[in-house]
Amino acid sequence: MTNLFWEDVRGGQNLPPVVLEISYRRVVLNAASTWDWFPGHHDPFYARAQGQATIYLSTLFFHGFVDRLVTDWAGSTSFVCRRKITMRKSIYAGQTATARGQVTRVYERDGKGLADIEISVDNAEGPCVPAEVTVELPRRSAAAAPR
């Protein structure tokens, strides 16, 4: 994995997309791993009674998926310091989730190298979860400093 430095990031850069097949198993395991036992995340009958097609991904899944998009791109030395998501449409078991992002701003605050990223998590029908992330990236000068 390559770690990006703040000095190498520019506004307008696109992040490589992350694509996941959303199986029933993935939805249920996500509910189990996050202890989010809301029935719509594991019980298809309950989900349909809500007007949903079947079981669907949880808020916590989208938090992690958005963070994965950013850290897969920026590397393990990056730090997601702000995240905002808006859930507009569900993504269901049997669909594919694709996260895409673009750097909208690169700046410095309190000596930290930051980048803002606009993200969209989509299914085949279009956008489902827009998000905004601020990521802190290491400075090249700090990486060269002796420890």
C-alpha positions, 0 to 999 in steps of 0.5 A: 500500500502506498501512503500519500503525502499532503504535498502530492494531493491536488483538488480535482483528483479522483479516488479509485472506486471501491466496489462491493457485491452486497450479499445477504451474508455481508448485510447480516454479518455487518449487523452482527459485527456492529451489534446493529440488530435492527430487524431491517438489517437481517429479517427480510420479512420485516424489511418488506413490511417496512416497504423495503425490497429486502434486508438493507445495509446499515448506517455503520456499514456506510461509515466504514465503506466511506472510510475505506474508500479514503484510506485505500487511496490515502494509505495507512498513515492518513486519518479521517478526522471528519465524516458526514453522510446522508442516507437517501436510498437503501442498498439491498442484499443482492445489489452492488455498492460502489464508492467514488470520491473526488478531492474538492479542497487541499489546505492547511489548518493548525499545521495539519495537511488536510483534504476535503473529499466529496463521495458518492456511494451508489448502486446500479440505480444511481446515488444512494449515500452522498458523503463528505470527508476531511482526511489528514495526510502526513507531511513529506517534511515530517516523514523525513524527520529523524525519530 
